[in-house]
Amino acid sequence: MTEKADLVLYNANVITFDPAKPKATSVAVRDGKILRVAGNGAHEHFTGRKINCNGKTLVPGFNDAHCHILAFASSLLSVDCTPSSVSSIADIKDRIRKRVQTASDGEWIRAFGYDEFYLAERRHPNRSDLDEAAPNHPVKLMHRSRHACVLNSRAMSIAGITNETQEPDGGVIDRDLQSGEPSGMLFEMNDYIENKVPPISPAEMERGVKLANDAYLSQGITSLQDATATNNIETWKLFQRLRDSGSLKPRLSLMMGMRYMDQLLEDGFEPRHGDNDMRLGALKIMISEARGCLCPSMDELREMVSQAQDNGFQIAIHAIEQNTVEAAVSALESIYEKSKKDNHRHRIEHCSICPDSLLDRIENVRALVVTQPSFIYHSGERYLETVSEEQLPLLYRISSFLKSGLKPSAGSDNPVAPLNPMLSMHTAVNRKTQKGEAFFSRERVLPSVALEMHTKAAAYASFDEGVKGTIIPGKLADFTVLSDDPLKIAPEKIRDIKVEATIVGGEVVWRS
């Protein structure tokens, strides 16, 4: 007897993350969901399209638990100034000059991705540098971290930034110590500047998102969790249009800025509004110390998390430095003591510097950590040179997160770091910098844990473990086909594993 299926993948090495059936060789799909997970020969009992995987490894689709989709799309339309493309301020100026040659009069030049640590001059560019490259066009050069940018004189004039300009909350205008004149360098002011800069046209943004979509699918990513604090209802509508047009294939969990909670409630958005294709995620709160003090203040932060919790929302708090991580934990403690709610799954995004005392406190309030393993690879040399000896061992403590019960999941923070789940897993397992230097090897994790962080744990972080993250009948048919088995290959070879195919809802959306 045969059974109807839409797609059957067979002769595969299936890693299911199902404790009842951890391994299989075939998966049948119907109506976008997993119908059967079985062993050798089972494919013969199904009708429908059949794909012989030729022994390749089939895993749950990769889920990027922390990324920034529109920023990535914008970066793909911008002048590439990432460390892989430029090595000096002279290189940056040359690239901007080339873009000016094709720009229309008065057109804004957007550039992205520089990191002063990897520039020959070991300094940030300034307005004078950018003026030399583009004297007649406004220029905005974004730092790799997305927490700083540089404007040239034309851009600063348009933005109205002068000697007398007051700094917005949490922002810093770098100035000459004697004259007070702005250097062009701005910290934590991207939102402020974006309100002054003409937005990218809808047609151009859609082009950028299509490029981003191709990049996601080529890396085996079937789900995205956008963690942008400026997301609002207009962003939601934009992504609805992009998904309806087919420009963005991966499923989407969209965080919203905490500041928009009242508007969300007024417009009928409830926690986890939406469906499996696109759903409302956590409310995002940013904590900064750019001006030497917490922004928002501790009282304001406690009030924010209390309001979000009272309205049933999951909270995601951006916290990097030890002081900001402690502030996040303190705020979560204030609401946990009132509610004793264990399954809120409030998240600390990054949790970059975390001593043992904070690990225990995070576990005590049942919070999750969403971390970025690839930062060790891409920025490890910078950390080794610039972070204090006391804090270096506290950076991205993935094994410690796991042992403390924090259920760590992994995100790229793209475009801050390049997209590459396999490199992210490789770094979690090997803990080595780009130059091969060991980075506190005691924080390494097993390959199975690294893979789980990018699949099962990532789904748990967004309350989606019931529909994705494991290969179990009834769940969404989202898969990634890999050239090799990351659980069996030599750990130092994990980064060399290639994505062979990406499948979303039973549809093969990308093949190598």
KENU-444726 format. One record per residue (C-alpha): residue number from 1; x, y, z. Coordinates in steps of 0.25 Angstrom, whole numbers, plus 5000, padded with zeros to 4 digits. Layout:
k | u | v | w
NUM | X | Y | Z
...
END
This chain:
k | u | v | w
1 | 5000 | 5000 | 5000
2 | 5005 | 5014 | 4996
3 | 5003 | 5027 | 5003
4 | 5002 | 5041 | 4997
5 | 5013 | 5050 | 4999
6 | 5017 | 5063 | 4993
7 | 5032 | 5061 | 4995
8 | 5040 | 5050 | 5000
9 | 5055 | 5051 | 5003
10 | 5062 | 5038 | 5004
11 | 5076 | 5032 | 5005
12 | 5079 | 5043 | 5015
13 | 5086 | 5044 | 5028
14 | 5075 | 5050 | 5036
15 | 5078 | 5057 | 5049
16 | 5065 | 5059 | 5056
17 | 5067 | 5064 | 5070
18 | 5055 | 5055 | 5074
19 | 5060 | 5047 | 5086
20 | 5050 | 5036 | 5082
21 | 5056 | 5034 | 5068
22 | 5069 | 5042 | 5067
23 | 5074 | 5037 | 5054
24 | 5066 | 5033 | 5041
25 | 5069 | 5032 | 5026
26 | 5056 | 5037 | 5020
27 | 5046 | 5048 | 5022
28 | 5032 | 5049 | 5015
29 | 5025 | 5063 | 5014
30 | 5011 | 5066 | 5011
31 | 5004 | 5080 | 5011
32 | 5017 | 5087 | 5016
33 | 5018 | 5078 | 5028
34 | 5026 | 5066 | 5032
35 | 5017 | 5053 | 5030
36 | 5027 | 5042 | 5033
37 | 5041 | 5040 | 5038
38 | 5046 | 5026 | 5035
39 | 5057 | 5017 | 5031
40 | 5063 | 5010 | 5019
41 | 5053 | 5006 | 5008
42 | 5041 | 5014 | 5014
43 | 5042 | 5024 | 5002
44 | 5036 | 5013 | 4993
45 | 5023 | 5013 | 5001
46 | 5020 | 5028 | 4997
47 | 5016 | 5035 | 4984
48 | 5020 | 5049 | 4980
49 | 5034 | 5055 | 4977
50 | 5045 | 5048 | 4982
51 | 5059 | 5053 | 4984
52 | 5071 | 5044 | 4986
53 | 5080 | 5051 | 4996
54 | 5092 | 5041 | 4993
55 | 5096 | 5040 | 5008
56 | 5096 | 5055 | 5010
57 | 5092 | 5060 | 5024
58 | 5078 | 5065 | 5026
59 | 5076 | 5074 | 5038
60 | 5065 | 5084 | 5043
61 | 5066 | 5097 | 5036
62 | 5075 | 5107 | 5042
63 | 5069 | 5118 | 5050
64 | 5076 | 5131 | 5052
65 | 5072 | 5135 | 5066
66 | 5077 | 5149 | 5065
67 | 5079 | 5157 | 5052
68 | 5075 | 5170 | 5045
69 | 5069 | 5168 | 5032
70 | 5067 | 5182 | 5027
71 | 5080 | 5186 | 5031
72 | 5086 | 5174 | 5024
73 | 5078 | 5178 | 5011
74 | 5083 | 5192 | 5013
75 | 5097 | 5188 | 5014
76 | 5097 | 5180 | 5001
77 | 5093 | 5193 | 4994
78 | 5104 | 5201 | 5001
79 | 5119 | 5203 | 4999
80 | 5125 | 5191 | 5005
81 | 5135 | 5195 | 5015
82 | 5136 | 5182 | 5023
83 | 5150 | 5177 | 5028
84 | 5150 | 5167 | 5017
85 | 5149 | 5178 | 5007
86 | 5157 | 5189 | 5012
87 | 5170 | 5190 | 5020
88 | 5172 | 5205 | 5022
89 | 5164 | 5219 | 5022
90 | 5171 | 5221 | 5008
91 | 5163 | 5209 | 5003
92 | 5150 | 5214 | 5009
93 | 5152 | 5227 | 5002
94 | 5155 | 5220 | 4989
95 | 5142 | 5212 | 4990
96 | 5134 | 5224 | 4993
97 | 5140 | 5232 | 4981
98 | 5136 | 5221 | 4972
99 | 5122 | 5221 | 4977
100 | 5121 | 5236 | 4975
101 | 5125 | 5234 | 4960
102 | 5111 | 5227 | 4958
103 | 5103 | 5235 | 4968
104 | 5093 | 5246 | 4964
105 | 5095 | 5261 | 4969
106 | 5092 | 5261 | 4984
107 | 5090 | 5246 | 4985
108 | 5094 | 5241 | 4999
109 | 5105 | 5231 | 4999
110 | 5104 | 5220 | 5009
111 | 5115 | 5212 | 5013
112 | 5116 | 5200 | 5023
113 | 5124 | 5191 | 5031
114 | 5138 | 5198 | 5035
115 | 5145 | 5194 | 5047
116 | 5156 | 5203 | 5052
117 | 5163 | 5192 | 5059
118 | 5166 | 5185 | 5045
119 | 5170 | 5198 | 5038
120 | 5185 | 5202 | 5036
121 | 5183 | 5215 | 5043
122 | 5176 | 5209 | 5055
123 | 5166 | 5220 | 5056
124 | 5152 | 5224 | 5052
125 | 5151 | 5232 | 5039
126 | 5146 | 5246 | 5041
127 | 5138 | 5256 | 5034
128 | 5150 | 5262 | 5027
129 | 5154 | 5248 | 5022
130 | 5140 | 5246 | 5016
131 | 5140 | 5261 | 5010
132 | 5152 | 5257 | 5002
133 | 5145 | 5245 | 4996
134 | 5132 | 5252 | 4994
135 | 5132 | 5267 | 4995
136 | 5119 | 5269 | 4988
137 | 5111 | 5258 | 4993
138 | 5106 | 5255 | 5007
139 | 5112 | 5242 | 5013
140 | 5108 | 5233 | 5024
141 | 5119 | 5222 | 5027
142 | 5113 | 5212 | 5037
143 | 5122 | 5204 | 5047
144 | 5122 | 5189 | 5047
145 | 5116 | 5189 | 5060
146 | 5104 | 5198 | 5056
147 | 5106 | 5206 | 5069
148 | 5114 | 5217 | 5062
149 | 5115 | 5224 | 5049
150 | 5123 | 5235 | 5042
151 | 5117 | 5247 | 5034
152 | 5124 | 5256 | 5025
153 | 5122 | 5271 | 5025
154 | 5110 | 5271 | 5015
155 | 5103 | 5260 | 5023
156 | 5105 | 5268 | 5036
157 | 5099 | 5280 | 5031
158 | 5087 | 5273 | 5026
159 | 5085 | 5266 | 5039
160 | 5087 | 5280 | 5046
161 | 5099 | 5275 | 5055
162 | 5107 | 5287 | 5059
163 | 5115 | 5292 | 5071
164 | 5102 | 5295 | 5078
165 | 5095 | 5282 | 5075
166 | 5090 | 5275 | 5088
167 | 5092 | 5260 | 5089
168 | 5080 | 5251 | 5089
169 | 5078 | 5242 | 5100
170 | 5088 | 5231 | 5100
171 | 5096 | 5237 | 5088
172 | 5110 | 5243 | 5088
173 | 5115 | 5254 | 5078
174 | 5130 | 5253 | 5077
175 | 5136 | 5267 | 5078
176 | 5149 | 5274 | 5077
177 | 5153 | 5276 | 5092
178 | 5157 | 5290 | 5090
179 | 5148 | 5296 | 5079
180 | 5136 | 5287 | 5082
181 | 5134 | 5284 | 5067
182 | 5128 | 5271 | 5063
183 | 5138 | 5261 | 5057
184 | 5127 | 5254 | 5049
185 | 5127 | 5242 | 5058
186 | 5114 | 5239 | 5065
187 | 5112 | 5228 | 5075
188 | 5098 | 5221 | 5078
189 | 5091 | 5232 | 5069
190 | 5087 | 5223 | 5057
191 | 5072 | 5225 | 5060
192 | 5074 | 5240 | 5061
193 | 5082 | 5241 | 5047
194 | 5072 | 5232 | 5040
195 | 5061 | 5242 | 5043
196 | 5069 | 5252 | 5035
197 | 5074 | 5244 | 5024
198 | 5064 | 5241 | 5012
199 | 5060 | 5226 | 5013
200 | 5064 | 5216 | 5003
201 | 5053 | 5215 | 4992
202 | 5043 | 5204 | 4993
203 | 5048 | 5198 | 4980
204 | 5063 | 5199 | 4985
205 | 5059 | 5193 | 4998
206 | 5052 | 5181 | 4991
207 | 5064 | 5179 | 4983
208 | 5073 | 5179 | 4995
209 | 5063 | 5169 | 5002
210 | 5064 | 5160 | 4990
211 | 5079 | 5160 | 4991
212 | 5078 | 5157 | 5006
213 | 5068 | 5146 | 5003
214 | 5077 | 5139 | 4993
215 | 5088 | 5140 | 5004
216 | 5080 | 5134 | 5015
217 | 5075 | 5122 | 5006
218 | 5089 | 5119 | 5001
219 | 5093 | 5118 | 5016
220 | 5082 | 5108 | 5019
221 | 5074 | 5118 | 5028
222 | 5059 | 5115 | 5028
223 | 5055 | 5124 | 5039
224 | 5060 | 5138 | 5044
225 | 5058 | 5145 | 5057
226 | 5059 | 5160 | 5054
227 | 5064 | 5167 | 5067
228 | 5063 | 5182 | 5062
229 | 5059 | 5191 | 5073
230 | 5053 | 5201 | 5063
231 | 5043 | 5191 | 5057
232 | 5029 | 5196 | 5058
233 | 5015 | 5194 | 5051
234 | 5020 | 5200 | 5039
235 | 5032 | 5190 | 5038
236 | 5022 | 5179 | 5040
237 | 5014 | 5184 | 5028
238 | 5026 | 5185 | 5020
239 | 5030 | 5170 | 5023
240 | 5016 | 5166 | 5020
241 | 5018 | 5172 | 5006
242 | 5031 | 5166 | 5004
243 | 5027 | 5152 | 5008
244 | 5014 | 5153 | 5000
245 | 5023 | 5157 | 4988
246 | 5032 | 5145 | 4990
247 | 5044 | 5154 | 4993
248 | 5047 | 5148 | 5006
249 | 5045 | 5133 | 5007
250 | 5050 | 5129 | 5021
251 | 5040 | 5129 | 5033
252 | 5040 | 5142 | 5041
253 | 5039 | 5145 | 5056
254 | 5039 | 5160 | 5057
255 | 5043 | 5167 | 5070
256 | 5037 | 5181 | 5072
257 | 5043 | 5192 | 5080
258 | 5038 | 5194 | 5094
259 | 5034 | 5208 | 5091
260 | 5023 | 5203 | 5082
261 | 5016 | 5194 | 5091
262 | 5004 | 5204 | 5093
263 | 5002 | 5205 | 5078
264 | 5003 | 5190 | 5077
265 | 4992 | 5188 | 5087
266 | 4983 | 5199 | 5081
267 | 4984 | 5193 | 5067
268 | 4980 | 5179 | 5073
269 | 4994 | 5172 | 5073
270 | 4995 | 5162 | 5084
271 | 5007 | 5154 | 5088
272 | 5011 | 5145 | 5077
273 | 5002 | 5151 | 5067
274 | 5002 | 5145 | 5053
275 | 5005 | 5131 | 5048
276 | 5016 | 5121 | 5045
277 | 5021 | 5129 | 5033
278 | 5022 | 5142 | 5041
279 | 5020 | 5145 | 5055
280 | 5021 | 5156 | 5066
281 | 5034 | 5153 | 5074
282 | 5039 | 5159 | 5087
283 | 5039 | 5174 | 5091
284 | 5053 | 5179 | 5089
285 | 5060 | 5188 | 5100
286 | 5073 | 5194 | 5097
287 | 5083 | 5197 | 5109
288 | 5095 | 5206 | 5106
289 | 5106 | 5212 | 5114
290 | 5111 | 5221 | 5103
291 | 5111 | 5233 | 5112
292 | 5116 | 5226 | 5124
293 | 5103 | 5223 | 5130
294 | 5092 | 5214 | 5128
295 | 5082 | 5218 | 5117
296 | 5070 | 5216 | 5120
297 | 5072 | 5218 | 5135
298 | 5070 | 5206 | 5145
299 | 5057 | 5211 | 5149
300 | 5052 | 5213 | 5135
301 | 5057 | 5199 | 5131
302 | 5049 | 5193 | 5142
303 | 5037 | 5200 | 5138
304 | 5038 | 5196 | 5124
305 | 5040 | 5181 | 5127
306 | 5028 | 5182 | 5137
307 | 5019 | 5188 | 5126
308 | 5023 | 5177 | 5116
309 | 5021 | 5166 | 5126
310 | 5008 | 5171 | 5130
311 | 5003 | 5171 | 5116
312 | 5008 | 5157 | 5113
313 | 5020 | 5160 | 5104
314 | 5033 | 5153 | 5104
315 | 5045 | 5163 | 5106
316 | 5058 | 5163 | 5099
317 | 5069 | 5172 | 5105
318 | 5081 | 5176 | 5098
319 | 5092 | 5176 | 5108
320 | 5107 | 5175 | 5105
321 | 5116 | 5180 | 5116
322 | 5116 | 5174 | 5130
323 | 5109 | 5186 | 5135
324 | 5098 | 5185 | 5125
325 | 5096 | 5170 | 5127
326 | 5095 | 5173 | 5142
327 | 5084 | 5183 | 5139
328 | 5077 | 5174 | 5130
329 | 5077 | 5163 | 5141
330 | 5073 | 5173 | 5152
331 | 5061 | 5177 | 5144
332 | 5057 | 5163 | 5141
333 | 5058 | 5160 | 5156
334 | 5049 | 5171 | 5159
335 | 5037 | 5165 | 5151
336 | 5041 | 5150 | 5154
337 | 5039 | 5153 | 5169
338 | 5025 | 5158 | 5166
339 | 5020 | 5147 | 5157
340 | 5029 | 5135 | 5159
341 | 5026 | 5132 | 5145
342 | 5036 | 5121 | 5140
343 | 5032 | 5120 | 5125
344 | 5033 | 5135 | 5121
345 | 5046 | 5132 | 5113
346 | 5051 | 5146 | 5114
347 | 5064 | 5148 | 5107
348 | 5077 | 5154 | 5109
349 | 5083 | 5157 | 5095
350 | 5098 | 5156 | 5094
351 | 5101 | 5155 | 5109
352 | 5115 | 5157 | 5104
353 | 5122 | 5159 | 5118
354 | 5116 | 5150 | 5129
355 | 5123 | 5146 | 5142
356 | 5119 | 5134 | 5150
357 | 5110 | 5142 | 5159
358 | 5102 | 5147 | 5148
359 | 5101 | 5133 | 5142
360 | 5094 | 5129 | 5154
361 | 5085 | 5141 | 5155
362 | 5080 | 5139 | 5140
363 | 5077 | 5124 | 5143
364 | 5069 | 5128 | 5155
365 | 5060 | 5137 | 5147
366 | 5058 | 5126 | 5136
367 | 5064 | 5135 | 5125
368 | 5070 | 5131 | 5112
369 | 5083 | 5135 | 5106
370 | 5084 | 5138 | 5091
371 | 5099 | 5138 | 5087
372 | 5108 | 5140 | 5075
373 | 5119 | 5130 | 5074
374 | 5124 | 5135 | 5061
375 | 5128 | 5148 | 5069
376 | 5140 | 5140 | 5074
377 | 5145 | 5137 | 5060
378 | 5142 | 5150 | 5054
379 | 5147 | 5159 | 5065
380 | 5155 | 5150 | 5074
381 | 5168 | 5158 | 5071
382 | 5162 | 5171 | 5075
383 | 5157 | 5165 | 5088
384 | 5170 | 5159 | 5092
385 | 5177 | 5173 | 5090
386 | 5166 | 5182 | 5095
387 | 5158 | 5175 | 5106
388 | 5164 | 5175 | 5120
389 | 5170 | 5162 | 5125
390 | 5160 | 5161 | 5136
391 | 5148 | 5161 | 5126
392 | 5154 | 5153 | 5115
393 | 5151 | 5140 | 5121
394 | 5136 | 5145 | 5123
395 | 5134 | 5147 | 5108
396 | 5123 | 5138 | 5101
397 | 5123 | 5127 | 5111
398 | 5115 | 5117 | 5103
399 | 5119 | 5105 | 5111
400 | 5116 | 5112 | 5124
401 | 5103 | 5117 | 5118
402 | 5099 | 5103 | 5115
403 | 5104 | 5097 | 5129
404 | 5096 | 5108 | 5136
405 | 5083 | 5104 | 5129
406 | 5081 | 5116 | 5121
407 | 5078 | 5109 | 5108
408 | 5087 | 5117 | 5099
409 | 5083 | 5119 | 5085
410 | 5091 | 5125 | 5074
411 | 5089 | 5137 | 5065
412 | 5098 | 5144 | 5055
413 | 5095 | 5158 | 5058
414 | 5097 | 5160 | 5043
415 | 5101 | 5170 | 5037
416 | 5110 | 5172 | 5049
417 | 5116 | 5159 | 5046
418 | 5115 | 5151 | 5032
419 | 5104 | 5140 | 5030
420 | 5110 | 5126 | 5032
421 | 5103 | 5117 | 5042
422 | 5114 | 5106 | 5039
423 | 5125 | 5116 | 5043
424 | 5117 | 5120 | 5055
425 | 5116 | 5105 | 5059
426 | 5131 | 5103 | 5056
427 | 5134 | 5114 | 5065
428 | 5126 | 5109 | 5077
429 | 5132 | 5096 | 5076
430 | 5147 | 5100 | 5073
431 | 5147 | 5114 | 5080
432 | 5158 | 5120 | 5071
433 | 5160 | 5134 | 5065
434 | 5161 | 5136 | 5050
435 | 5176 | 5135 | 5051
436 | 5175 | 5122 | 5058
437 | 5178 | 5126 | 5072
438 | 5171 | 5118 | 5083
439 | 5161 | 5127 | 5091
440 | 5158 | 5121 | 5105
441 | 5156 | 5107 | 5100
442 | 5149 | 5103 | 5113
443 | 5136 | 5109 | 5107
444 | 5136 | 5100 | 5095
445 | 5123 | 5092 | 5093
446 | 5121 | 5078 | 5086
447 | 5117 | 5079 | 5071
448 | 5103 | 5073 | 5075
449 | 5101 | 5085 | 5084
450 | 5106 | 5095 | 5074
451 | 5096 | 5089 | 5064
452 | 5085 | 5090 | 5074
453 | 5087 | 5104 | 5077
454 | 5085 | 5108 | 5062
455 | 5072 | 5099 | 5061
456 | 5065 | 5093 | 5073
457 | 5069 | 5104 | 5083
458 | 5067 | 5115 | 5074
459 | 5052 | 5111 | 5072
460 | 5051 | 5110 | 5087
461 | 5055 | 5124 | 5089
462 | 5044 | 5129 | 5080
463 | 5033 | 5119 | 5086
464 | 5033 | 5112 | 5073
465 | 5038 | 5098 | 5078
466 | 5024 | 5092 | 5075
467 | 5025 | 5095 | 5060
468 | 5040 | 5095 | 5056
469 | 5054 | 5092 | 5061
470 | 5053 | 5077 | 5061
471 | 5049 | 5067 | 5050
472 | 5037 | 5060 | 5056
473 | 5024 | 5057 | 5049
474 | 5014 | 5069 | 5049
475 | 5024 | 5079 | 5049
476 | 5028 | 5089 | 5038
477 | 5036 | 5083 | 5027
478 | 5048 | 5092 | 5028
479 | 5061 | 5086 | 5025
480 | 5075 | 5088 | 5022
481 | 5084 | 5078 | 5014
482 | 5098 | 5078 | 5017
483 | 5110 | 5072 | 5010
484 | 5115 | 5065 | 5022
485 | 5111 | 5061 | 5036
486 | 5115 | 5072 | 5046
487 | 5114 | 5062 | 5058
488 | 5124 | 5052 | 5051
489 | 5134 | 5061 | 5043
490 | 5147 | 5065 | 5050
491 | 5143 | 5078 | 5058
492 | 5153 | 5086 | 5051
493 | 5146 | 5083 | 5038
494 | 5132 | 5087 | 5042
495 | 5134 | 5101 | 5035
496 | 5137 | 5094 | 5022
497 | 5123 | 5087 | 5021
498 | 5115 | 5092 | 5010
499 | 5100 | 5095 | 5009
500 | 5094 | 5086 | 4998
501 | 5080 | 5090 | 4998
502 | 5070 | 5098 | 5006
503 | 5055 | 5094 | 5008
504 | 5044 | 5102 | 5014
505 | 5030 | 5096 | 5015
506 | 5034 | 5085 | 5007
507 | 5038 | 5094 | 4995
508 | 5053 | 5093 | 4990
509 | 5056 | 5108 | 4990
510 | 5071 | 5107 | 4988
511 | 5081 | 5097 | 4983
512 | 5096 | 5098 | 4981
END
